[in-house]
Amino acid sequence: MTADEFKAWANKYGLSIEEAGAVLGTSRANAFKFANGSRPVSKSAYYNAEAIDLLGKEKSLKLIQKRLA
């Protein structure tokens, strides 16, 4: 996952970079590094994003809300 893909994934679900990091199980600092390209997106964050995408829109949104609570 590239920095642009990471930002597009966050945008797809209406998340800020910070929120995307929280949902994908990474720190705020790492999320911003992923977004600006200074650090490659970790495999675990990438796999979490893929798993969320596989759930379908309704279930994905429920899971995202649960992880942000």
N, C-alpha and C positions, 0 to 999 in steps of 0.2 A: 504494500500500500504506500503510495507516494504522499507527499505533503498535500498536494491538491486533492487527491482521493480522500484523505482524512478530513479535510475541510468540507468537501462535498458530502461526505457521509454525515458529518455534524449538521450541515445545512439541510440535508434530506429530512432529518427528524426535528428541525427547528431548534437545535442545541447550540449553545455557545461552545467555544473550544474547551473551556473549563468543565462544562457539563458533560461534553463528549468524553473527556478524560475520566470523569467520575463513573459514567455509565460503562466504559470499557475497562475499568479497573486499573487505571494508571494515575499517577500524581498530576496535579495541576501543572507543575513545572514541565514534566515530560509531555503533557498534552500540547503545551505551547511550543515545545521543541519539535514535536512531530509536525505541527501546523506550519512552522516557519522553515522546516527542512533541515534544521541544524542537527537533528537526530533522526535516524530511521525509525519508522513505526515498529514497535515490538511485535513479535509473532503473537503474543498473547492478546494484545489489543486488536490486531488484525483478525485473529480467529474469533474473538468476541464480537467484532463488528459483523463478520460473516454469519455467525450464528444468529444474531439479532435479525439480520436481513432475511434469513431463511424462515423465520417464524410467521411472516405475513404481517401486514400493516397493523391490524388491531392488536394482536398479541405482542408485537414489537413495542408499540406505544405503551401498553400496560407494563411491560418489563422495564422500559425506560423510566416510567414514572415511579415504579417501585424502587429502582436503584437510586433515584434522585431524592427519595424521601428520607 
